[in-house]
Amino acid sequence: LKVAMMHKMRRGGKIAAYGSHNQQQPQASSSTTRHADVTPTIASMLQELQELVRKTQEERDSGEQTLVNINKTHERMKQEVRVSPYFKNKLLGLYSSALTEAKNELGMLDQTISKISEIKKEIGEKQSRPTTQPRNIDDITMRRSGTMRRGMLMTVLQQYALDQPAWRGKPGESPPPLCGCIPADDKYKCKPEDQVAARVKTEDGEEEQWILAVVVAYNSHYHRYTVDDIDEEGHNDKKRYPVSKRRVIPLPRWKADPDTTPQALFHVGQKVLALYPQTTCFYPAIIHEQPSNIESEYLVLFEDTSYPEGYSPPLDVPQRYVLPVRETRRKQQQKD
């Protein structure tokens, strides 16, 4: 019973390395993991994992007891000539409970798997950090000789998308902000090293574009971020921009599962900002097709006047790099 329930602008070249995606399995000991010391962050995450495992076992024990009661009820029914309303109602309640408990156990297992993924990612990122001082962009740039080839950059960005965990909640629980298409809360502040979409002026200063950037700092008094362009091609120094909060869109923290949280997916025909393949720029697009499963990607049509229809052919873009459109203040004023 449980099993059954159960543009086109190609912005590439060289960039600073912003992270590592080594997939190392965390193994806790008194002071070390297999490849890295247990930091307070990892230790806390391991405690959360232990608690999730405990709750999962509780759900399983509860479900197993319900299955035992179902079998006992069936045995008692064999002694009856006719199935009475009492047994019918009792079995209905037991099967309903078993189904709920199986769903709860599945939800706990999903949360446990997601936590394991978070721990693996944290350990992988820690291995790229210096042991003598906190991790920061300048340090990583120096340790990596300042550059990364374009092909490697695209591989790293794709790996970020593959490693992004799916959100798993209990039955009936709504997905939180930054799950799939659900935007961040108005009071949300991006942390240093978070990847974001930032609207900045081009080098000629005449136009603006959305780029993939990394948060350096946030000034809460002026409500402004300082971000680094993740792409450094053609620049001796990192391109650093001060941008207002309304010109920054955080990337989603979790993928939406089409099977369990379809409400967190962008709708077909919905206008979005999407990262154009093999670039680090976001462009306006519309959703052509939703992901069919947790591993698949969106198919989007980018706005492109070079095509008769005004849109490009369908292109694959991971959930991580498909964002809600944020209108500029000028457009908002025009609407008003």
TIVEXPA-482828 format. One record per residue (C-alpha): residue in one letter; x negated, y negated, z. Coordinates in pm, whole numbers, padded with zeros to 5 digits. Layout:
# residues N
<zake rest="A" px="X" py="Y" pz="Z"/>
...
This chain:
# residues 336
<zake rest="L" px="00000" py="00000" pz="00000"/>
<zake rest="K" px="-00283" py="-00238" pz="00088"/>
<zake rest="V" px="-00463" py="-00175" pz="-00238"/>
<zake rest="A" px="-00144" py="-00243" pz="-00429"/>
<zake rest="M" px="-00086" py="-00570" pz="-00241"/>
<zake rest="M" px="-00423" py="-00632" pz="-00209"/>
<zake rest="H" px="-02153" py="-03897" pz="-02822"/>
<zake rest="K" px="-02176" py="-03737" pz="-02875"/>
<zake rest="M" px="-02465" py="-03940" pz="-02737"/>
<zake rest="R" px="-02722" py="-03678" pz="-02649"/>
<zake rest="R" px="-02881" py="-03793" pz="-02327"/>
<zake rest="G" px="-03143" py="-03529" pz="-02266"/>
<zake rest="G" px="-03518" py="-03496" pz="-02250"/>
<zake rest="K" px="-03676" py="-03513" pz="-01908"/>
<zake rest="I" px="-03517" py="-03558" pz="-01569"/>
<zake rest="A" px="-03604" py="-03534" pz="-01203"/>
<zake rest="A" px="-03521" py="-03199" pz="-01049"/>
<zake rest="Y" px="-03235" py="-03244" pz="-00803"/>
<zake rest="G" px="-03184" py="-02896" pz="-00669"/>
<zake rest="S" px="-03252" py="-02528" pz="-00683"/>
<zake rest="H" px="-03013" py="-02242" pz="-00745"/>
<zake rest="N" px="-03209" py="-01946" pz="-00621"/>
<zake rest="Q" px="-02955" py="-01684" pz="-00528"/>
<zake rest="Q" px="-03112" py="-01536" pz="-00214"/>
<zake rest="Q" px="-02900" py="-01327" pz="00019"/>
<zake rest="P" px="-02906" py="-01480" pz="00371"/>
<zake rest="Q" px="-03021" py="-01243" pz="00643"/>
<zake rest="A" px="-03020" py="-01383" pz="00994"/>
<zake rest="S" px="-03276" py="-01300" pz="01263"/>
<zake rest="S" px="-03393" py="-01475" pz="01578"/>
<zake rest="S" px="-03570" py="-01750" pz="01389"/>
<zake rest="T" px="-03593" py="-01666" pz="01018"/>
<zake rest="T" px="-03404" py="-01542" pz="00717"/>
<zake rest="R" px="-03564" py="-01319" pz="00459"/>
<zake rest="H" px="-03712" py="-01615" pz="00270"/>
<zake rest="A" px="-03647" py="-01923" pz="00481"/>
<zake rest="D" px="-03630" py="-02039" pz="00840"/>
<zake rest="V" px="-03284" py="-02060" pz="00989"/>
<zake rest="T" px="-03207" py="-02429" pz="01010"/>
<zake rest="P" px="-02933" py="-02562" pz="01240"/>
<zake rest="T" px="-02711" py="-02600" pz="00933"/>
<zake rest="I" px="-02761" py="-02239" pz="00825"/>
<zake rest="A" px="-02721" py="-02115" pz="01183"/>
<zake rest="S" px="-02388" py="-02298" pz="01209"/>
<zake rest="M" px="-02275" py="-02154" pz="00877"/>
<zake rest="L" px="-02368" py="-01803" pz="00992"/>
<zake rest="Q" px="-02159" py="-01854" pz="01306"/>
<zake rest="E" px="-01866" py="-01960" pz="01088"/>
<zake rest="L" px="-01921" py="-01649" pz="00877"/>
<zake rest="Q" px="-01919" py="-01430" pz="01187"/>
<zake rest="E" px="-01590" py="-01587" pz="01297"/>
<zake rest="L" px="-01439" py="-01529" pz="00952"/>
<zake rest="V" px="-01543" py="-01163" pz="00963"/>
<zake rest="R" px="-01385" py="-01129" pz="01307"/>
<zake rest="K" px="-01057" py="-01282" pz="01190"/>
<zake rest="T" px="-01061" py="-01063" pz="00880"/>
<zake rest="Q" px="-01093" py="-00754" pz="01098"/>
<zake rest="E" px="-00805" py="-00874" pz="01315"/>
<zake rest="E" px="-00584" py="-00910" pz="01008"/>
<zake rest="R" px="-00689" py="-00563" pz="00892"/>
<zake rest="D" px="-00616" py="-00403" pz="01230"/>
<zake rest="S" px="-00275" py="-00568" pz="01239"/>
<zake rest="G" px="-00197" py="-00445" pz="00890"/>
<zake rest="E" px="-00307" py="-00091" pz="00967"/>
<zake rest="Q" px="-00078" py="-00077" pz="01268"/>
<zake rest="T" px="00213" py="-00188" pz="01051"/>
<zake rest="L" px="00134" py="00091" pz="00802"/>
<zake rest="V" px="00132" py="00341" pz="01087"/>
<zake rest="N" px="00477" py="00219" pz="01192"/>
<zake rest="I" px="00602" py="00252" pz="00834"/>
<zake rest="N" px="00486" py="00613" pz="00817"/>
<zake rest="K" px="00642" py="00692" pz="01155"/>
<zake rest="T" px="00971" py="00542" pz="01044"/>
<zake rest="H" px="00970" py="00754" pz="00728"/>
<zake rest="E" px="00906" py="01066" pz="00938"/>
<zake rest="R" px="01200" py="00984" pz="01162"/>
<zake rest="M" px="01421" py="00923" pz="00861"/>
<zake rest="K" px="01358" py="01279" pz="00740"/>
<zake rest="Q" px="01554" py="01400" pz="01042"/>
<zake rest="E" px="01856" py="01197" pz="00940"/>
<zake rest="V" px="02119" py="01333" pz="00705"/>
<zake rest="R" px="02196" py="00985" pz="00591"/>
<zake rest="V" px="01979" py="00678" pz="00596"/>
<zake rest="S" px="02140" py="00443" pz="00841"/>
<zake rest="P" px="02148" py="00063" pz="00806"/>
<zake rest="Y" px="01919" py="00053" pz="01108"/>
<zake rest="F" px="01637" py="00232" pz="00926"/>
<zake rest="K" px="01695" py="00035" pz="00608"/>
<zake rest="N" px="01661" py="-00296" pz="00791"/>
<zake rest="K" px="01366" py="-00173" pz="00991"/>
<zake rest="L" px="01177" py="-00059" pz="00681"/>
<zake rest="L" px="01258" py="-00382" pz="00503"/>
<zake rest="G" px="01108" py="-00579" pz="00791"/>
<zake rest="L" px="00803" py="-00353" pz="00813"/>
<zake rest="Y" px="00728" py="-00372" pz="00441"/>
<zake rest="S" px="00772" py="-00749" pz="00449"/>
<zake rest="S" px="00527" py="-00771" pz="00740"/>
<zake rest="A" px="00279" py="-00543" pz="00561"/>
<zake rest="L" px="00290" py="-00760" pz="00252"/>
<zake rest="T" px="00232" py="-01078" pz="00455"/>
<zake rest="E" px="-00054" py="-00919" pz="00647"/>
<zake rest="A" px="-00217" py="-00792" pz="00328"/>
<zake rest="K" px="-00201" py="-01142" pz="00179"/>
<zake rest="N" px="-00348" py="-01289" pz="00498"/>
<zake rest="E" px="-00632" py="-01037" pz="00491"/>
<zake rest="L" px="-00699" py="-01116" pz="00125"/>
<zake rest="G" px="-00709" py="-01486" pz="00208"/>
<zake rest="M" px="-00959" py="-01424" pz="00489"/>
<zake rest="L" px="-01174" py="-01210" pz="00259"/>
<zake rest="D" px="-01176" py="-01487" pz="-00001"/>
<zake rest="Q" px="-01281" py="-01742" pz="00262"/>
<zake rest="T" px="-01556" py="-01506" pz="00378"/>
<zake rest="I" px="-01688" py="-01463" pz="00024"/>
<zake rest="S" px="-01684" py="-01840" pz="-00028"/>
<zake rest="K" px="-01876" py="-01891" pz="00296"/>
<zake rest="I" px="-02138" py="-01637" pz="00187"/>
<zake rest="S" px="-02176" py="-01831" pz="-00140"/>
<zake rest="E" px="-02223" py="-02154" pz="00057"/>
<zake rest="I" px="-02491" py="-01993" pz="00273"/>
<zake rest="K" px="-02674" py="-01856" pz="-00031"/>
<zake rest="K" px="-02665" py="-02198" pz="-00193"/>
<zake rest="E" px="-02789" py="-02372" pz="00123"/>
<zake rest="I" px="-03080" py="-02128" pz="00155"/>
<zake rest="G" px="-03164" py="-02171" pz="-00212"/>
<zake rest="E" px="-03163" py="-02550" pz="-00177"/>
<zake rest="K" px="-03368" py="-02534" pz="00143"/>
<zake rest="Q" px="-03641" py="-02343" pz="-00034"/>
<zake rest="S" px="-03685" py="-02640" pz="-00268"/>
<zake rest="R" px="-03720" py="-02884" pz="00021"/>
<zake rest="P" px="-04051" py="-02990" pz="00180"/>
<zake rest="T" px="-04108" py="-02867" pz="00534"/>
<zake rest="T" px="-04272" py="-03188" pz="00657"/>
<zake rest="Q" px="-04001" py="-03442" pz="00582"/>
<zake rest="P" px="-03633" py="-03462" pz="00487"/>
<zake rest="R" px="-03536" py="-03381" pz="00130"/>
<zake rest="N" px="-03491" py="-03682" pz="-00092"/>
<zake rest="I" px="-03492" py="-03761" pz="-00461"/>
<zake rest="D" px="-03835" py="-03929" pz="-00471"/>
<zake rest="D" px="-04001" py="-03637" pz="-00295"/>
<zake rest="I" px="-03842" py="-03379" pz="-00524"/>
<zake rest="T" px="-03944" py="-03581" pz="-00827"/>
<zake rest="M" px="-04306" py="-03585" pz="-00714"/>
<zake rest="R" px="-04312" py="-03216" pz="-00624"/>
<zake rest="R" px="-04169" py="-03124" pz="-00961"/>
<zake rest="S" px="-04416" py="-03348" pz="-01147"/>
<zake rest="G" px="-04128" py="-03584" pz="-01213"/>
<zake rest="T" px="-03972" py="-03418" pz="-01513"/>
<zake rest="M" px="-03768" py="-03130" pz="-01638"/>
<zake rest="R" px="-03727" py="-03033" pz="-02001"/>
<zake rest="R" px="-03390" py="-03091" pz="-02160"/>
<zake rest="G" px="-03312" py="-02724" pz="-02204"/>
<zake rest="M" px="-03387" py="-02660" pz="-01837"/>
<zake rest="L" px="-03166" py="-02953" pz="-01736"/>
<zake rest="M" px="-02869" py="-02811" pz="-01923"/>
<zake rest="T" px="-02933" py="-02470" pz="-01768"/>
<zake rest="V" px="-02940" py="-02623" pz="-01418"/>
<zake rest="L" px="-02617" py="-02815" pz="-01475"/>
<zake rest="Q" px="-02449" py="-02503" pz="-01607"/>
<zake rest="Q" px="-02573" py="-02307" pz="-01306"/>
<zake rest="Y" px="-02422" py="-02566" pz="-01073"/>
<zake rest="A" px="-02088" py="-02504" pz="-01243"/>
<zake rest="L" px="-02124" py="-02125" pz="-01219"/>
<zake rest="D" px="-02218" py="-02141" pz="-00852"/>
<zake rest="Q" px="-01927" py="-02365" pz="-00756"/>
<zake rest="P" px="-01703" py="-02173" pz="-00514"/>
<zake rest="A" px="-01332" py="-02131" pz="-00562"/>
<zake rest="W" px="-01100" py="-02262" pz="-00292"/>
<zake rest="R" px="-00921" py="-01989" pz="-00100"/>
<zake rest="G" px="-00647" py="-02068" pz="00147"/>
<zake rest="K" px="-00382" py="-01881" pz="00334"/>
<zake rest="P" px="-00053" py="-01801" pz="00159"/>
<zake rest="G" px="00149" py="-02119" pz="00118"/>
<zake rest="E" px="-00143" py="-02349" pz="00204"/>
<zake rest="S" px="-00190" py="-02641" pz="-00033"/>
<zake rest="P" px="-00533" py="-02696" pz="-00190"/>
<zake rest="P" px="-00729" py="-02987" pz="-00040"/>
<zake rest="P" px="-00871" py="-03297" pz="-00207"/>
<zake rest="L" px="-01163" py="-03227" pz="-00443"/>
<zake rest="C" px="-01022" py="-02888" pz="-00532"/>
<zake rest="G" px="-00991" py="-02881" pz="-00910"/>
<zake rest="C" px="-00793" py="-03182" pz="-01035"/>
<zake rest="I" px="-00696" py="-03308" pz="-00688"/>
<zake rest="P" px="-00879" py="-03639" pz="-00636"/>
<zake rest="A" px="-01069" py="-03738" pz="-00324"/>
<zake rest="D" px="-00897" py="-03925" pz="-00045"/>
<zake rest="D" px="-00924" py="-04304" pz="-00070"/>
<zake rest="K" px="-01144" py="-04311" pz="00240"/>
<zake rest="Y" px="-01376" py="-04039" pz="00113"/>
<zake rest="K" px="-01745" py="-04136" pz="00095"/>
<zake rest="C" px="-01992" py="-03941" pz="-00114"/>
<zake rest="K" px="-02304" py="-03825" pz="00065"/>
<zake rest="P" px="-02663" py="-03879" pz="-00049"/>
<zake rest="E" px="-02763" py="-03627" pz="-00319"/>
<zake rest="D" px="-02400" py="-03567" pz="-00421"/>
<zake rest="Q" px="-02356" py="-03556" pz="-00796"/>
<zake rest="V" px="-02094" py="-03800" pz="-00924"/>
<zake rest="A" px="-01969" py="-03970" pz="-01236"/>
<zake rest="A" px="-02071" py="-04337" pz="-01226"/>
<zake rest="R" px="-01960" py="-04614" pz="-01461"/>
<zake rest="V" px="-02267" py="-04823" pz="-01546"/>
<zake rest="K" px="-02369" py="-05076" pz="-01808"/>
<zake rest="T" px="-02572" py="-04957" pz="-02105"/>
<zake rest="E" px="-02923" py="-05087" pz="-02156"/>
<zake rest="D" px="-02804" py="-05365" pz="-02386"/>
<zake rest="G" px="-02561" py="-05471" pz="-02112"/>
<zake rest="E" px="-02274" py="-05510" pz="-02355"/>
<zake rest="E" px="-02091" py="-05183" pz="-02294"/>
<zake rest="E" px="-02026" py="-04945" pz="-02009"/>
<zake rest="Q" px="-02029" py="-04569" pz="-01992"/>
<zake rest="W" px="-01969" py="-04291" pz="-01742"/>
<zake rest="I" px="-02289" py="-04101" pz="-01662"/>
<zake rest="L" px="-02376" py="-03807" pz="-01442"/>
<zake rest="A" px="-02563" py="-03952" pz="-01146"/>
<zake rest="V" px="-02690" py="-03868" pz="-00799"/>
<zake rest="V" px="-02591" py="-04069" pz="-00492"/>
<zake rest="V" px="-02883" py="-04233" pz="-00312"/>
<zake rest="A" px="-02696" py="-04436" pz="-00050"/>
<zake rest="Y" px="-02366" py="-04601" pz="00037"/>
<zake rest="N" px="-02325" py="-04951" pz="00181"/>
<zake rest="S" px="-02007" py="-04942" pz="00388"/>
<zake rest="H" px="-02008" py="-05322" pz="00434"/>
<zake rest="Y" px="-01999" py="-05401" pz="00062"/>
<zake rest="H" px="-01836" py="-05072" pz="-00041"/>
<zake rest="R" px="-02108" py="-05007" pz="-00295"/>
<zake rest="Y" px="-02311" py="-04704" pz="-00390"/>
<zake rest="T" px="-02668" py="-04684" pz="-00509"/>
<zake rest="V" px="-02701" py="-04404" pz="-00765"/>
<zake rest="D" px="-02977" py="-04260" pz="-00981"/>
<zake rest="D" px="-02917" py="-04162" pz="-01340"/>
<zake rest="I" px="-02980" py="-03788" pz="-01352"/>
<zake rest="D" px="-03133" py="-03838" pz="-01698"/>
<zake rest="E" px="-03470" py="-04017" pz="-01709"/>
<zake rest="E" px="-03557" py="-03973" pz="-02075"/>
<zake rest="G" px="-03755" py="-04264" pz="-02211"/>
<zake rest="H" px="-03801" py="-04432" pz="-01872"/>
<zake rest="N" px="-04115" py="-04456" pz="-01663"/>
<zake rest="D" px="-03909" py="-04507" pz="-01351"/>
<zake rest="K" px="-03574" py="-04367" pz="-01246"/>
<zake rest="K" px="-03276" py="-04567" pz="-01364"/>
<zake rest="R" px="-03113" py="-04682" pz="-01042"/>
<zake rest="Y" px="-02780" py="-04863" pz="-01035"/>
<zake rest="P" px="-02576" py="-05043" pz="-00769"/>
<zake rest="V" px="-02211" py="-04962" pz="-00839"/>
<zake rest="S" px="-01887" py="-05040" pz="-00660"/>
<zake rest="K" px="-01694" py="-04757" pz="-00502"/>
<zake rest="R" px="-01416" py="-04774" pz="-00760"/>
<zake rest="R" px="-01674" py="-04701" pz="-01032"/>
<zake rest="V" px="-01774" py="-04370" pz="-00879"/>
<zake rest="I" px="-01582" py="-04044" pz="-00913"/>
<zake rest="P" px="-01698" py="-03752" pz="-00698"/>
<zake rest="L" px="-01722" py="-03414" pz="-00866"/>
<zake rest="P" px="-01486" py="-03147" pz="-00729"/>
<zake rest="R" px="-01618" py="-02931" pz="-00447"/>
<zake rest="W" px="-01414" py="-02623" pz="-00537"/>
<zake rest="K" px="-01283" py="-02463" pz="-00851"/>
<zake rest="A" px="-00910" py="-02400" pz="-00878"/>
<zake rest="D" px="-00805" py="-02040" pz="-00929"/>
<zake rest="P" px="-00540" py="-02018" pz="-01203"/>
<zake rest="D" px="-00386" py="-01720" pz="-01025"/>
<zake rest="T" px="-00355" py="-01867" pz="-00676"/>
<zake rest="T" px="-00378" py="-02248" pz="-00713"/>
<zake rest="P" px="-00251" py="-02337" pz="-01062"/>
<zake rest="Q" px="-00121" py="-02667" pz="-00921"/>
<zake rest="A" px="-00486" py="-02778" pz="-00887"/>
<zake rest="L" px="-00549" py="-02750" pz="-01262"/>
<zake rest="F" px="-00515" py="-03034" pz="-01510"/>
<zake rest="H" px="-00212" py="-02994" pz="-01735"/>
<zake rest="V" px="-00233" py="-02933" pz="-02107"/>
<zake rest="G" px="-00223" py="-03271" pz="-02281"/>
<zake rest="Q" px="-00342" py="-03457" pz="-01971"/>
<zake rest="K" px="-00605" py="-03728" pz="-02022"/>
<zake rest="V" px="-00933" py="-03668" pz="-01839"/>
<zake rest="L" px="-01300" py="-03759" pz="-01829"/>
<zake rest="A" px="-01516" py="-03466" pz="-01935"/>
<zake rest="L" px="-01890" py="-03411" pz="-01964"/>
<zake rest="Y" px="-01973" py="-03377" pz="-02333"/>
<zake rest="P" px="-02162" py="-03049" pz="-02391"/>
<zake rest="Q" px="-02543" py="-03077" pz="-02388"/>
<zake rest="T" px="-02530" py="-03437" pz="-02262"/>
<zake rest="T" px="-02506" py="-03616" pz="-01927"/>
<zake rest="C" px="-02227" py="-03854" pz="-02029"/>
<zake rest="F" px="-01856" py="-03832" pz="-01957"/>
<zake rest="Y" px="-01611" py="-03926" pz="-02232"/>
<zake rest="P" px="-01231" py="-03954" pz="-02254"/>
<zake rest="A" px="-01065" py="-03631" pz="-02357"/>
<zake rest="I" px="-00737" py="-03444" pz="-02330"/>
<zake rest="I" px="-00682" py="-03091" pz="-02201"/>
<zake rest="H" px="-00625" py="-02848" pz="-02486"/>
<zake rest="E" px="-00619" py="-02528" pz="-02281"/>
<zake rest="Q" px="-00645" py="-02446" pz="-01911"/>
<zake rest="P" px="-00889" py="-02187" pz="-01773"/>
<zake rest="S" px="-00735" py="-01839" pz="-01795"/>
<zake rest="N" px="-00925" py="-01711" pz="-01489"/>
<zake rest="I" px="-01164" py="-01831" pz="-01222"/>
<zake rest="E" px="-01470" py="-01776" pz="-01443"/>
<zake rest="S" px="-01342" py="-01939" pz="-01762"/>
<zake rest="E" px="-01358" py="-02308" pz="-01860"/>
<zake rest="Y" px="-01129" py="-02578" pz="-01990"/>
<zake rest="L" px="-01092" py="-02633" pz="-02361"/>
<zake rest="V" px="-01082" py="-03009" pz="-02419"/>
<zake rest="L" px="-01045" py="-03240" pz="-02717"/>
<zake rest="F" px="-01278" py="-03542" pz="-02698"/>
<zake rest="E" px="-01161" py="-03872" pz="-02839"/>
<zake rest="D" px="-01349" py="-03915" pz="-03168"/>
<zake rest="T" px="-01248" py="-04151" pz="-03446"/>
<zake rest="S" px="-01473" py="-03970" pz="-03693"/>
<zake rest="Y" px="-01208" py="-03697" pz="-03714"/>
<zake rest="P" px="-00878" py="-03760" pz="-03897"/>
<zake rest="E" px="-00678" py="-03654" pz="-03591"/>
<zake rest="G" px="-00880" py="-03882" pz="-03364"/>
<zake rest="Y" px="-01008" py="-03591" pz="-03157"/>
<zake rest="S" px="-01295" py="-03346" pz="-03177"/>
<zake rest="P" px="-01242" py="-02970" pz="-03217"/>
<zake rest="P" px="-01181" py="-02787" pz="-02886"/>
<zake rest="L" px="-01494" py="-02764" pz="-02671"/>
<zake rest="D" px="-01560" py="-02570" pz="-02350"/>
<zake rest="V" px="-01625" py="-02773" pz="-02034"/>
<zake rest="P" px="-01659" py="-02620" pz="-01682"/>
<zake rest="Q" px="-01411" py="-02723" pz="-01413"/>
<zake rest="R" px="-01690" py="-02899" pz="-01223"/>
<zake rest="Y" px="-01731" py="-03153" pz="-01502"/>
<zake rest="V" px="-01366" py="-03234" pz="-01578"/>
<zake rest="L" px="-01247" py="-03533" pz="-01377"/>
<zake rest="P" px="-00934" py="-03744" pz="-01337"/>
<zake rest="V" px="-00935" py="-04068" pz="-01533"/>
<zake rest="R" px="-00998" py="-04376" pz="-01322"/>
<zake rest="E" px="-00882" py="-04699" pz="-01478"/>
<zake rest="T" px="-01091" py="-05011" pz="-01450"/>
<zake rest="R" px="-00957" py="-05312" pz="-01262"/>
<zake rest="R" px="-00910" py="-05496" pz="-01594"/>
<zake rest="K" px="-00680" py="-05224" pz="-01729"/>
<zake rest="Q" px="-00487" py="-05215" pz="-01404"/>
<zake rest="Q" px="-00436" py="-05591" pz="-01420"/>
<zake rest="Q" px="-00322" py="-05563" pz="-01782"/>
<zake rest="K" px="-00059" py="-05311" pz="-01677"/>
<zake rest="D" px="00057" py="-05532" pz="-01392"/>
